Every structure is written in C-alpha cells, then in structure tokens.
Amino acid sequence: MRKLIYLVKEMWYLIKKERLYALGFVLLVLLVAAFLVYQVTPVAIISFVYAGI
C-alpha cells in the first residue's frame, strides 16, 4: 500500500509541475492498472504452476 501512496504523490507532483491537468485521469487509470498487475500477477502465475500448465 505504501508504494501506491508514493506513486500517487509522485503522479500529483508531475501533474502540478508540468501542468498536465488534462492527462490526470489517464495517468490515474494507468497507475491503478499498473498496481493491479503488480498485485495480481504473482497469484495468477502461482495458480497456473500448481495447475500444471
């Protein structure tokens, strides 16, 4: 959870610094997608390994 908070802070800093307010929503969606891939991927890989695939 700390990594997510850190990423949100850095994203907000980037948006304010570069004035990318229009891309804020897109960056937020990409951030959430990256976090979900980071959290879900090990579980998916382990389930395929145990299934013998």
Secondary structure, DSSP 8 states (H G I E B T S, - for coil): -HHHHHHHHHHHHHHHHHT-GGGHHHHHHHHHHHHHHHHHHHHHHHHHHHHT-
